[in-house]
């Protein structure tokens, strides 16, 4: 199941709040470094997806074909168009 950017941002914010509210003097917890790494990676994925969508929109605005964009993405023309057609129309 794919999650929306808003869902990922909300989950990362909830994790950050939980992690920040931990009191090591009173709470018995395991180290959360691995979970923080997951939250950081999720944030990076969200940011990278936004950058990719902006880059595709810019390429389309500059007249690039779906074939050109698909080649840069390493996918078929149909896959590129299906994934980013809403971005190009905006």
N, CA, C and O atoms as a CHARMM CRD file, in Angstrom:
* protein
*
  360
    1    1 UNK  N      0.84200  -1.17600   0.00000 PROA 1      0.00000
    2    1 UNK  CA     0.00000   0.00000   0.00000 PROA 1      0.00000
    3    1 UNK  C      0.88900   1.24200   0.00000 PROA 1      0.00000
    4    1 UNK  O      1.76400   1.38700   0.85400 PROA 1      0.00000
    5    2 UNK  N      0.66400   2.11700  -0.94400 PROA 2      0.00000
    6    2 UNK  CA     1.43800   3.35300  -1.03300 PROA 2      0.00000
    7    2 UNK  C      0.76300   4.40200  -0.16100 PROA 2      0.00000
    8    2 UNK  O     -0.46400   4.46800  -0.08200 PROA 2      0.00000
    9    3 UNK  N      1.57200   5.21200   0.48400 PROA 3      0.00000
   10    3 UNK  CA     1.04900   6.27900   1.33000 PROA 3      0.00000
   11    3 UNK  C      1.25900   7.62100   0.65000 PROA 3      0.00000
   12    3 UNK  O      2.19600   7.80700  -0.12700 PROA 3      0.00000
   13    4 UNK  N      0.36500   8.54800   0.96100 PROA 4      0.00000
   14    4 UNK  CA     0.49400   9.88500   0.39300 PROA 4      0.00000
   15    4 UNK  C      1.60200  10.64400   1.11700 PROA 4      0.00000
   16    4 UNK  O      2.03600  10.25300   2.20100 PROA 4      0.00000
   17    5 UNK  N      2.04600  11.72100   0.50600 PROA 5      0.00000
   18    5 UNK  CA     3.05700  12.56600   1.14000 PROA 5      0.00000
   19    5 UNK  C      2.56200  13.08600   2.47900 PROA 5      0.00000
   20    5 UNK  O      3.32800  13.15100   3.44100 PROA 5      0.00000
   21    6 UNK  N      1.29300  13.45500   2.55100 PROA 6      0.00000
   22    6 UNK  CA     0.72800  13.96600   3.79900 PROA 6      0.00000
   23    6 UNK  C      0.73700  12.89600   4.89500 PROA 6      0.00000
   24    6 UNK  O      1.02900  13.18900   6.05400 PROA 6      0.00000
   25    7 UNK  N      0.41600  11.65700   4.52100 PROA 7      0.00000
   26    7 UNK  CA     0.44100  10.57000   5.49900 PROA 7      0.00000
   27    7 UNK  C      1.85100  10.32000   6.01200 PROA 7      0.00000
   28    7 UNK  O      2.04900  10.09500   7.20600 PROA 7      0.00000
   29    8 UNK  N      2.83000  10.35900   5.11500 PROA 8      0.00000
   30    8 UNK  CA     4.22600  10.16100   5.54000 PROA 8      0.00000
   31    8 UNK  C      4.69100  11.30800   6.43600 PROA 8      0.00000
   32    8 UNK  O      5.37600  11.08400   7.43400 PROA 8      0.00000
   33    9 UNK  N      4.31400  12.53900   6.07400 PROA 9      0.00000
   34    9 UNK  CA     4.69800  13.68600   6.89600 PROA 9      0.00000
   35    9 UNK  C      4.07600  13.59000   8.28300 PROA 9      0.00000
   36    9 UNK  O      4.73300  13.88600   9.28100 PROA 9      0.00000
   37   10 UNK  N      2.80300  13.17500   8.35000 PROA 10     0.00000
   38   10 UNK  CA     2.11900  13.04000   9.63500 PROA 10     0.00000
   39   10 UNK  C      2.77300  11.96000  10.49100 PROA 10     0.00000
   40   10 UNK  O      2.97300  12.14900  11.69100 PROA 10     0.00000
   41   11 UNK  N      3.10400  10.83300   9.87500 PROA 11     0.00000
   42   11 UNK  CA     3.75500   9.75000  10.61800 PROA 11     0.00000
   43   11 UNK  C      5.12100  10.18800  11.12900 PROA 11     0.00000
   44   11 UNK  O      5.48700   9.88800  12.26600 PROA 11     0.00000
   45   12 UNK  N      5.87300  10.89300  10.29900 PROA 12     0.00000
   46   12 UNK  CA     7.19700  11.37300  10.72800 PROA 12     0.00000
   47   12 UNK  C      7.05000  12.37200  11.86800 PROA 12     0.00000
   48   12 UNK  O      7.83300  12.34700  12.81700 PROA 12     0.00000
   49   13 UNK  N      6.05900  13.24600  11.78700 PROA 13     0.00000
   50   13 UNK  CA     5.83800  14.23800  12.85300 PROA 13     0.00000
   51   13 UNK  C      5.43500  13.54800  14.15600 PROA 13     0.00000
   52   13 UNK  O      5.89600  13.93000  15.23200 PROA 13     0.00000
   53   14 UNK  N      4.56700  12.52300  14.05700 PROA 14     0.00000
   54   14 UNK  CA     4.16400  11.78200  15.26700 PROA 14     0.00000
   55   14 UNK  C      5.36200  11.09300  15.89400 PROA 14     0.00000
   56   14 UNK  O      5.51900  11.10200  17.11500 PROA 14     0.00000
   57   15 UNK  N      6.21200  10.49300  15.06100 PROA 15     0.00000
   58   15 UNK  CA     7.39600   9.84100  15.59200 PROA 15     0.00000
   59   15 UNK  C      8.31500  10.85000  16.26800 PROA 15     0.00000
   60   15 UNK  O      8.81300  10.61000  17.36800 PROA 15     0.00000
   61   16 UNK  N      8.53400  11.97200  15.60800 PROA 16     0.00000
   62   16 UNK  CA     9.39800  13.01100  16.18600 PROA 16     0.00000
   63   16 UNK  C      8.86400  13.45300  17.55100 PROA 16     0.00000
   64   16 UNK  O      9.63300  13.61800  18.49800 PROA 16     0.00000
   65   17 UNK  N      7.55000  13.64400  17.65000 PROA 17     0.00000
   66   17 UNK  CA     6.95100  14.07100  18.92000 PROA 17     0.00000
   67   17 UNK  C      7.14600  13.00100  19.98300 PROA 17     0.00000
   68   17 UNK  O      7.51200  13.31200  21.11700 PROA 17     0.00000
   69   18 UNK  N      6.90700  11.74700  19.63000 PROA 18     0.00000
   70   18 UNK  CA     7.10900  10.66200  20.59100 PROA 18     0.00000
   71   18 UNK  C      8.56900  10.56900  21.01700 PROA 18     0.00000
   72   18 UNK  O      8.86200  10.41100  22.20300 PROA 18     0.00000
   73   19 UNK  N      9.46800  10.66400  20.07400 PROA 19     0.00000
   74   19 UNK  CA    10.89300  10.56100  20.38600 PROA 19     0.00000
   75   19 UNK  C     11.35200  11.72600  21.25100 PROA 19     0.00000
   76   19 UNK  O     12.15400  11.55100  22.16800 PROA 19     0.00000
   77   20 UNK  N     10.83400  12.92600  20.95100 PROA 20     0.00000
   78   20 UNK  CA    11.24300  14.10300  21.71900 PROA 20     0.00000
   79   20 UNK  C     10.68200  14.09500  23.13900 PROA 20     0.00000
   80   20 UNK  O     11.26400  14.70600  24.03500 PROA 20     0.00000
   81   21 UNK  N      9.55600  13.40800  23.35500 PROA 21     0.00000
   82   21 UNK  CA     8.92500  13.38300  24.67700 PROA 21     0.00000
   83   21 UNK  C      9.44000  12.25700  25.57400 PROA 21     0.00000
   84   21 UNK  O      9.02200  12.14400  26.72700 PROA 21     0.00000
   85   22 UNK  N     10.32400  11.44300  25.06600 PROA 22     0.00000
   86   22 UNK  CA    10.87800  10.38100  25.89200 PROA 22     0.00000
   87   22 UNK  C     11.79400  10.96700  26.96000 PROA 22     0.00000
   88   22 UNK  O     12.62700  11.82900  26.67900 PROA 22     0.00000
   89   23 UNK  N     11.63000  10.49500  28.16600 PROA 23     0.00000
   90   23 UNK  CA    12.48800  10.92800  29.27900 PROA 23     0.00000
   91   23 UNK  C     13.35600   9.74500  29.68300 PROA 23     0.00000
   92   23 UNK  O     12.86000   8.79200  30.28400 PROA 23     0.00000
   93   24 UNK  N     14.64100   9.79500  29.36100 PROA 24     0.00000
   94   24 UNK  CA    15.50200   8.64900  29.65500 PROA 24     0.00000
   95   24 UNK  C     15.65100   8.36100  31.14400 PROA 24     0.00000
   96   24 UNK  O     16.05300   7.26200  31.52400 PROA 24     0.00000
   97   25 UNK  N     15.33200   9.33900  31.99000 PROA 25     0.00000
   98   25 UNK  CA    15.44100   9.11500  33.43200 PROA 25     0.00000
   99   25 UNK  C     14.27600   8.29600  33.96700 PROA 25     0.00000
  100   25 UNK  O     14.41800   7.60100  34.97300 PROA 25     0.00000
  101   26 UNK  N     13.12600   8.37100  33.30600 PROA 26     0.00000
  102   26 UNK  CA    11.94900   7.67100  33.82100 PROA 26     0.00000
  103   26 UNK  C     11.41900   6.58500  32.88600 PROA 26     0.00000
  104   26 UNK  O     10.72200   5.67300  33.33200 PROA 26     0.00000
  105   27 UNK  N     11.73300   6.67100  31.63000 PROA 27     0.00000
  106   27 UNK  CA    11.22800   5.70100  30.65900 PROA 27     0.00000
  107   27 UNK  C     12.27200   4.63200  30.38700 PROA 27     0.00000
  108   27 UNK  O     13.45500   4.92800  30.21800 PROA 27     0.00000
  109   28 UNK  N     11.82000   3.38700  30.34700 PROA 28     0.00000
  110   28 UNK  CA    12.68800   2.30500  29.93600 PROA 28     0.00000
  111   28 UNK  C     12.42500   2.06600  28.45700 PROA 28     0.00000
  112   28 UNK  O     11.38000   1.54000  28.07300 PROA 28     0.00000
  113   29 UNK  N     13.37200   2.45400  27.65100 PROA 29     0.00000
  114   29 UNK  CA    13.19900   2.30400  26.20000 PROA 29     0.00000
  115   29 UNK  C     14.48100   1.76500  25.58500 PROA 29     0.00000
  116   29 UNK  O     15.57300   1.91100  26.13300 PROA 29     0.00000
  117   30 UNK  N     14.31300   1.15000  24.45000 PROA 30     0.00000
  118   30 UNK  CA    15.46500   0.75500  23.66200 PROA 30     0.00000
  119   30 UNK  C     15.96000   1.98600  22.92600 PROA 30     0.00000
  120   30 UNK  O     15.26900   3.00300  22.86400 PROA 30     0.00000
  121   31 UNK  N     17.14100   1.89200  22.37700 PROA 31     0.00000
  122   31 UNK  CA    17.63200   2.98200  21.54800 PROA 31     0.00000
  123   31 UNK  C     16.72500   3.12700  20.34000 PROA 31     0.00000
  124   31 UNK  O     16.29300   2.13000  19.76000 PROA 31     0.00000
  125   32 UNK  N     16.44000   4.34600  19.96400 PROA 32     0.00000
  126   32 UNK  CA    15.52600   4.60200  18.83700 PROA 32     0.00000
  127   32 UNK  C     16.26600   5.09000  17.59300 PROA 32     0.00000
  128   32 UNK  O     15.64600   5.61500  16.66900 PROA 32     0.00000
  129   33 UNK  N     17.57300   4.92100  17.56800 PROA 33     0.00000
  130   33 UNK  CA    18.34000   5.38800  16.41300 PROA 33     0.00000
  131   33 UNK  C     17.84600   4.76100  15.11100 PROA 33     0.00000
  132   33 UNK  O     17.75800   5.43300  14.08400 PROA 33     0.00000
  133   34 UNK  N     17.52500   3.46600  15.16500 PROA 34     0.00000
  134   34 UNK  CA    17.05700   2.80900  13.94900 PROA 34     0.00000
  135   34 UNK  C     15.71600   3.37600  13.49200 PROA 34     0.00000
  136   34 UNK  O     15.48300   3.51600  12.29200 PROA 34     0.00000
  137   35 UNK  N     14.84400   3.69900  14.42100 PROA 35     0.00000
  138   35 UNK  CA    13.55100   4.27400  14.05300 PROA 35     0.00000
  139   35 UNK  C     13.70500   5.70400  13.54100 PROA 35     0.00000
  140   35 UNK  O     12.99600   6.11800  12.62300 PROA 35     0.00000
  141   36 UNK  N     14.62100   6.45100  14.12900 PROA 36     0.00000
  142   36 UNK  CA    14.87700   7.80800  13.64100 PROA 36     0.00000
  143   36 UNK  C     15.44100   7.75200  12.21600 PROA 36     0.00000
  144   36 UNK  O     15.13100   8.60000  11.37900 PROA 36     0.00000
  145   37 UNK  N     16.27200   6.74000  11.95600 PROA 37     0.00000
  146   37 UNK  CA    16.81200   6.57000  10.61200 PROA 37     0.00000
  147   37 UNK  C     15.68300   6.30400   9.61400 PROA 37     0.00000
  148   37 UNK  O     15.69900   6.82800   8.50000 PROA 37     0.00000
  149   38 UNK  N     14.71600   5.49800  10.01100 PROA 38     0.00000
  150   38 UNK  CA    13.56500   5.23700   9.14400 PROA 38     0.00000
  151   38 UNK  C     12.78800   6.52600   8.88800 PROA 38     0.00000
  152   38 UNK  O     12.42500   6.81000   7.74700 PROA 38     0.00000
  153   39 UNK  N     12.53000   7.30500   9.93200 PROA 39     0.00000
  154   39 UNK  CA    11.79300   8.56000   9.77400 PROA 39     0.00000
  155   39 UNK  C     12.55500   9.52800   8.86800 PROA 39     0.00000
  156   39 UNK  O     11.95500  10.18900   8.02100 PROA 39     0.00000
  157   40 UNK  N     13.86100   9.61000   9.04200 PROA 40     0.00000
  158   40 UNK  CA    14.68300  10.48200   8.19400 PROA 40     0.00000
  159   40 UNK  C     14.63800  10.03200   6.73800 PROA 40     0.00000
  160   40 UNK  O     14.54100  10.85400   5.82700 PROA 40     0.00000
  161   41 UNK  N     14.70800   8.71900   6.53000 PROA 41     0.00000
  162   41 UNK  CA    14.65800   8.18900   5.16400 PROA 41     0.00000
  163   41 UNK  C     13.29700   8.47100   4.52500 PROA 41     0.00000
  164   41 UNK  O     13.22700   8.80700   3.34300 PROA 41     0.00000
  165   42 UNK  N     12.22900   8.33800   5.29000 PROA 42     0.00000
  166   42 UNK  CA    10.88800   8.62800   4.76800 PROA 42     0.00000
  167   42 UNK  C     10.76600  10.09500   4.37700 PROA 42     0.00000
  168   42 UNK  O     10.17300  10.42200   3.34900 PROA 42     0.00000
  169   43 UNK  N     11.32300  10.96900   5.19200 PROA 43     0.00000
  170   43 UNK  CA    11.32900  12.40000   4.85300 PROA 43     0.00000
  171   43 UNK  C     12.10900  12.65700   3.57400 PROA 43     0.00000
  172   43 UNK  O     11.67900  13.44200   2.72900 PROA 43     0.00000
  173   44 UNK  N     13.25100  12.00000   3.42900 PROA 44     0.00000
  174   44 UNK  CA    14.07200  12.18400   2.23100 PROA 44     0.00000
  175   44 UNK  C     13.34000  11.68400   0.98700 PROA 44     0.00000
  176   44 UNK  O     13.40100  12.31500  -0.06900 PROA 44     0.00000
  177   45 UNK  N     12.64700  10.55000   1.11200 PROA 45     0.00000
  178   45 UNK  CA    11.87500  10.01600  -0.01800 PROA 45     0.00000
  179   45 UNK  C     10.79000  11.00200  -0.42400 PROA 45     0.00000
  180   45 UNK  O     10.59400  11.25500  -1.61300 PROA 45     0.00000
  181   46 UNK  N     10.09100  11.55600   0.54700 PROA 46     0.00000
  182   46 UNK  CA     9.04000  12.52500   0.25400 PROA 46     0.00000
  183   46 UNK  C      9.60700  13.74100  -0.46900 PROA 46     0.00000
  184   46 UNK  O      9.03400  14.20600  -1.45400 PROA 46     0.00000
  185   47 UNK  N     10.72100  14.24900   0.01500 PROA 47     0.00000
  186   47 UNK  CA    11.34700  15.41500  -0.61500 PROA 47     0.00000
  187   47 UNK  C     11.83900  15.08200  -2.02000 PROA 47     0.00000
  188   47 UNK  O     11.68600  15.88400  -2.94100 PROA 47     0.00000
  189   48 UNK  N     12.42900  13.90100  -2.18200 PROA 48     0.00000
  190   48 UNK  CA    12.92700  13.49800  -3.50000 PROA 48     0.00000
  191   48 UNK  C     11.78600  13.30000  -4.49000 PROA 48     0.00000
  192   48 UNK  O     11.91700  13.64800  -5.66300 PROA 48     0.00000
  193   49 UNK  N     10.67200  12.74700  -4.02800 PROA 49     0.00000
  194   49 UNK  CA     9.51800  12.57900  -4.91200 PROA 49     0.00000
  195   49 UNK  C      8.99300  13.93600  -5.37000 PROA 49     0.00000
  196   49 UNK  O      8.61700  14.09400  -6.53200 PROA 49     0.00000
  197   50 UNK  N      8.96400  14.90300  -4.47700 PROA 50     0.00000
  198   50 UNK  CA     8.51600  16.25100  -4.85200 PROA 50     0.00000
  199   50 UNK  C      9.47700  16.86600  -5.87100 PROA 50     0.00000
  200   50 UNK  O      9.04000  17.49200  -6.83600 PROA 50     0.00000
  201   51 UNK  N     10.78500  16.68900  -5.65800 PROA 51     0.00000
  202   51 UNK  CA    11.77500  17.20800  -6.61300 PROA 51     0.00000
  203   51 UNK  C     11.62300  16.56000  -7.97600 PROA 51     0.00000
  204   51 UNK  O     11.74000  17.23200  -9.00000 PROA 51     0.00000
  205   52 UNK  N     11.36400  15.25700  -7.99800 PROA 52     0.00000
  206   52 UNK  CA    11.18600  14.54400  -9.25500 PROA 52     0.00000
  207   52 UNK  C      9.94900  15.05300  -9.98900 PROA 52     0.00000
  208   52 UNK  O      9.99300  15.26600 -11.20000 PROA 52     0.00000
  209   53 UNK  N      8.85400  15.24700  -9.27100 PROA 53     0.00000
  210   53 UNK  CA     7.63000  15.74400  -9.90100 PROA 53     0.00000
  211   53 UNK  C      7.86100  17.14800 -10.47700 PROA 53     0.00000
  212   53 UNK  O      7.38100  17.46100 -11.56600 PROA 53     0.00000
  213   54 UNK  N      8.58400  17.97400  -9.75200 PROA 54     0.00000
  214   54 UNK  CA     8.89200  19.32300 -10.24900 PROA 54     0.00000
  215   54 UNK  C      9.78400  19.25100 -11.49200 PROA 54     0.00000
  216   54 UNK  O      9.59100  20.01000 -12.44200 PROA 54     0.00000
  217   55 UNK  N     10.75300  18.34600 -11.48400 PROA 55     0.00000
  218   55 UNK  CA    11.65700  18.21100 -12.62900 PROA 55     0.00000
  219   55 UNK  C     10.90300  17.73900 -13.87000 PROA 55     0.00000
  220   55 UNK  O     11.16300  18.21200 -14.97600 PROA 55     0.00000
  221   56 UNK  N      9.97700  16.81500 -13.68700 PROA 56     0.00000
  222   56 UNK  CA     9.17700  16.34300 -14.82000 PROA 56     0.00000
  223   56 UNK  C      8.30000  17.47200 -15.34300 PROA 56     0.00000
  224   56 UNK  O      8.19200  17.66100 -16.55400 PROA 56     0.00000
  225   57 UNK  N      7.68000  18.21500 -14.45400 PROA 57     0.00000
  226   57 UNK  CA     6.83700  19.33800 -14.87900 PROA 57     0.00000
  227   57 UNK  C      7.66100  20.36500 -15.65300 PROA 57     0.00000
  228   57 UNK  O      7.19700  20.89700 -16.66200 PROA 57     0.00000
  229   58 UNK  N      8.86700  20.64400 -15.19400 PROA 58     0.00000
  230   58 UNK  CA     9.73800  21.59800 -15.87300 PROA 58     0.00000
  231   58 UNK  C     10.15700  21.07800 -17.25000 PROA 58     0.00000
  232   58 UNK  O     10.17100  21.82700 -18.22700 PROA 58     0.00000
  233   59 UNK  N     10.49500  19.79700 -17.31700 PROA 59     0.00000
  234   59 UNK  CA    10.88600  19.20400 -18.59900 PROA 59     0.00000
  235   59 UNK  C      9.72700  19.27700 -19.59600 PROA 59     0.00000
  236   59 UNK  O      9.93200  19.60100 -20.76600 PROA 59     0.00000
  237   60 UNK  N      8.52800  18.98200 -19.14000 PROA 60     0.00000
  238   60 UNK  CA     7.36200  19.06900 -20.02700 PROA 60     0.00000
  239   60 UNK  C      7.12600  20.51400 -20.45400 PROA 60     0.00000
  240   60 UNK  O      6.78600  20.77500 -21.60800 PROA 60     0.00000
  241   61 UNK  N      7.30700  21.45500 -19.52400 PROA 61     0.00000
  242   61 UNK  CA     7.12900  22.87300 -19.85600 PROA 61     0.00000
  243   61 UNK  C      8.15100  23.32600 -20.89000 PROA 61     0.00000
  244   61 UNK  O      7.88500  24.24400 -21.66600 PROA 61     0.00000
  245   62 UNK  N      9.31100  22.69200 -20.90600 PROA 62     0.00000
  246   62 UNK  CA    10.35400  23.00000 -21.89100 PROA 62     0.00000
  247   62 UNK  C     10.18200  22.21400 -23.17800 PROA 62     0.00000
  248   62 UNK  O     11.04400  22.26200 -24.05500 PROA 62     0.00000
  249   63 UNK  N      9.06800  21.48700 -23.29900 PROA 63     0.00000
  250   63 UNK  CA     8.76600  20.78100 -24.53800 PROA 63     0.00000
  251   63 UNK  C      9.33900  19.39200 -24.66200 PROA 63     0.00000
  252   63 UNK  O      9.31600  18.81700 -25.75000 PROA 63     0.00000
  253   64 UNK  N      9.85000  18.83600 -23.58800 PROA 64     0.00000
  254   64 UNK  CA    10.39900  17.47700 -23.64600 PROA 64     0.00000
  255   64 UNK  C      9.26500  16.47200 -23.85100 PROA 64     0.00000
  256   64 UNK  O      8.17900  16.62500 -23.29200 PROA 64     0.00000
  257   65 UNK  N      9.53000  15.45500 -24.65100 PROA 65     0.00000
  258   65 UNK  CA     8.52300  14.42800 -24.92200 PROA 65     0.00000
  259   65 UNK  C      8.49000  13.41800 -23.77500 PROA 65     0.00000
  260   65 UNK  O      9.40500  13.33700 -22.95600 PROA 65     0.00000
  261   66 UNK  N      7.39500  12.65000 -23.75000 PROA 66     0.00000
  262   66 UNK  CA     7.30800  11.58100 -22.76100 PROA 66     0.00000
  263   66 UNK  C      8.38600  10.53800 -23.02600 PROA 66     0.00000
  264   66 UNK  O      8.85300   9.89100 -22.08800 PROA 66     0.00000
  265   67 UNK  N      8.79000  10.35900 -24.27700 PROA 67     0.00000
  266   67 UNK  CA     9.87900   9.42600 -24.58600 PROA 67     0.00000
  267   67 UNK  C     11.18300   9.88500 -23.93900 PROA 67     0.00000
  268   67 UNK  O     11.90800   9.07700 -23.35900 PROA 67     0.00000
  269   68 UNK  N     11.48300  11.18800 -24.03700 PROA 68     0.00000
  270   68 UNK  CA    12.70300  11.72500 -23.41400 PROA 68     0.00000
  271   68 UNK  C     12.67400  11.53200 -21.90100 PROA 68     0.00000
  272   68 UNK  O     13.66000  11.10600 -21.29900 PROA 68     0.00000
  273   69 UNK  N     11.53900  11.84700 -21.29900 PROA 69     0.00000
  274   69 UNK  CA    11.40200  11.73500 -19.83900 PROA 69     0.00000
  275   69 UNK  C     11.49600  10.27100 -19.41400 PROA 69     0.00000
  276   69 UNK  O     12.14400   9.94600 -18.42000 PROA 69     0.00000
  277   70 UNK  N     10.84400   9.39400 -20.17300 PROA 70     0.00000
  278   70 UNK  CA    10.88400   7.96500 -19.85500 PROA 70     0.00000
  279   70 UNK  C     12.31200   7.43700 -19.91200 PROA 70     0.00000
  280   70 UNK  O     12.71600   6.63800 -19.06700 PROA 70     0.00000
  281   71 UNK  N     13.07100   7.87900 -20.89900 PROA 71     0.00000
  282   71 UNK  CA    14.46700   7.45400 -21.02400 PROA 71     0.00000
  283   71 UNK  C     15.26700   7.88800 -19.79300 PROA 71     0.00000
  284   71 UNK  O     16.06600   7.11400 -19.26600 PROA 71     0.00000
  285   72 UNK  N     15.05300   9.11800 -19.33800 PROA 72     0.00000
  286   72 UNK  CA    15.76000   9.61800 -18.15100 PROA 72     0.00000
  287   72 UNK  C     15.36600   8.84600 -16.89100 PROA 72     0.00000
  288   72 UNK  O     16.18100   8.65900 -15.98800 PROA 72     0.00000
  289   73 UNK  N     14.11200   8.40000 -16.84000 PROA 73     0.00000
  290   73 UNK  CA    13.62000   7.65700 -15.67600 PROA 73     0.00000
  291   73 UNK  C     13.94300   6.16700 -15.73800 PROA 73     0.00000
  292   73 UNK  O     13.92100   5.47400 -14.72100 PROA 73     0.00000
  293   74 UNK  N     14.24300   5.68400 -16.94000 PROA 74     0.00000
  294   74 UNK  CA    14.49900   4.25700 -17.09400 PROA 74     0.00000
  295   74 UNK  C     13.22200   3.43000 -17.09500 PROA 74     0.00000
  296   74 UNK  O     13.22100   2.27500 -16.67000 PROA 74     0.00000
  297   75 UNK  N     12.12700   4.03100 -17.57700 PROA 75     0.00000
  298   75 UNK  CA    10.83600   3.33900 -17.64700 PROA 75     0.00000
  299   75 UNK  C     10.26900   3.52000 -19.05200 PROA 75     0.00000
  300   75 UNK  O     10.85000   4.22300 -19.88000 PROA 75     0.00000
  301   76 UNK  N      9.14000   2.88600 -19.31000 PROA 76     0.00000
  302   76 UNK  CA     8.49800   3.04500 -20.60800 PROA 76     0.00000
  303   76 UNK  C      7.81700   4.41500 -20.69400 PROA 76     0.00000
  304   76 UNK  O      7.54900   5.06200 -19.68200 PROA 76     0.00000
  305   77 UNK  N      7.54900   4.83300 -21.93200 PROA 77     0.00000
  306   77 UNK  CA     6.85200   6.09900 -22.15200 PROA 77     0.00000
  307   77 UNK  C      5.49600   6.07600 -21.46200 PROA 77     0.00000
  308   77 UNK  O      5.08700   7.05600 -20.84000 PROA 77     0.00000
  309   78 UNK  N      4.80200   4.94600 -21.57700 PROA 78     0.00000
  310   78 UNK  CA     3.48600   4.81900 -20.95700 PROA 78     0.00000
  311   78 UNK  C      3.56900   4.93500 -19.44000 PROA 78     0.00000
  312   78 UNK  O      2.73200   5.58400 -18.81300 PROA 78     0.00000
  313   79 UNK  N      4.58100   4.30400 -18.85600 PROA 79     0.00000
  314   79 UNK  CA     4.72900   4.36100 -17.39600 PROA 79     0.00000
  315   79 UNK  C      5.02000   5.78600 -16.93800 PROA 79     0.00000
  316   79 UNK  O      4.46700   6.24400 -15.93800 PROA 79     0.00000
  317   80 UNK  N      5.88300   6.48600 -17.66500 PROA 80     0.00000
  318   80 UNK  CA     6.20000   7.87300 -17.29900 PROA 80     0.00000
  319   80 UNK  C      4.96200   8.75000 -17.40700 PROA 80     0.00000
  320   80 UNK  O      4.68200   9.55900 -16.52100 PROA 80     0.00000
  321   81 UNK  N      4.23400   8.58500 -18.48500 PROA 81     0.00000
  322   81 UNK  CA     3.04300   9.41700 -18.69100 PROA 81     0.00000
  323   81 UNK  C      1.97700   9.12500 -17.64100 PROA 81     0.00000
  324   81 UNK  O      1.36200  10.04900 -17.11000 PROA 81     0.00000
  325   82 UNK  N      1.75400   7.84800 -17.33700 PROA 82     0.00000
  326   82 UNK  CA     0.75400   7.49600 -16.32700 PROA 82     0.00000
  327   82 UNK  C      1.12100   8.06400 -14.96200 PROA 82     0.00000
  328   82 UNK  O      0.26000   8.54800 -14.22700 PROA 82     0.00000
  329   83 UNK  N      2.39400   8.00200 -14.63400 PROA 83     0.00000
  330   83 UNK  CA     2.82400   8.44700 -13.30500 PROA 83     0.00000
  331   83 UNK  C      2.80700   9.96300 -13.15400 PROA 83     0.00000
  332   83 UNK  O      2.52300  10.47700 -12.07200 PROA 83     0.00000
  333   84 UNK  N      3.11300  10.69200 -14.25200 PROA 84     0.00000
  334   84 UNK  CA     3.30400  12.12400 -14.12400 PROA 84     0.00000
  335   84 UNK  C      2.36200  12.97000 -14.97200 PROA 84     0.00000
  336   84 UNK  O      2.55300  14.18400 -15.05300 PROA 84     0.00000
  337   85 UNK  N      1.36200  12.38300 -15.60100 PROA 85     0.00000
  338   85 UNK  CA     0.46800  13.15900 -16.46600 PROA 85     0.00000
  339   85 UNK  C     -0.21800  14.28000 -15.70100 PROA 85     0.00000
  340   85 UNK  O     -0.42100  15.36300 -16.25000 PROA 85     0.00000
  341   86 UNK  N     -0.58000  14.04100 -14.44100 PROA 86     0.00000
  342   86 UNK  CA    -1.25000  15.08300 -13.64800 PROA 86     0.00000
  343   86 UNK  C     -0.32100  16.24900 -13.35900 PROA 86     0.00000
  344   86 UNK  O     -0.77400  17.38800 -13.24600 PROA 86     0.00000
  345   87 UNK  N      0.96200  15.98200 -13.24000 PROA 87     0.00000
  346   87 UNK  CA     1.95200  17.04200 -12.99000 PROA 87     0.00000
  347   87 UNK  C      2.10400  17.90800 -14.22500 PROA 87     0.00000
  348   87 UNK  O      2.17000  19.13400 -14.13100 PROA 87     0.00000
  349   88 UNK  N      2.15900  17.26900 -15.38000 PROA 88     0.00000
  350   88 UNK  CA     2.36800  18.00000 -16.62600 PROA 88     0.00000
  351   88 UNK  C      1.16300  18.84200 -16.98600 PROA 88     0.00000
  352   88 UNK  O      1.30600  19.86300 -17.65900 PROA 88     0.00000
  353   89 UNK  N     -0.02400  18.43800 -16.55400 PROA 89     0.00000
  354   89 UNK  CA    -1.23900  19.17800 -16.87800 PROA 89     0.00000
  355   89 UNK  C     -1.39600  20.41400 -16.00600 PROA 89     0.00000
  356   89 UNK  O     -2.12300  21.33900 -16.36800 PROA 89     0.00000
  357   90 UNK  N     -0.73000  20.44100 -14.87300 PROA 90     0.00000
  358   90 UNK  CA    -0.88300  21.55400 -13.92000 PROA 90     0.00000
  359   90 UNK  C     -0.18400  22.81100 -14.39300 PROA 90     0.00000
  360   90 UNK  O     -0.21800  23.83200 -13.70700 PROA 90     0.00000
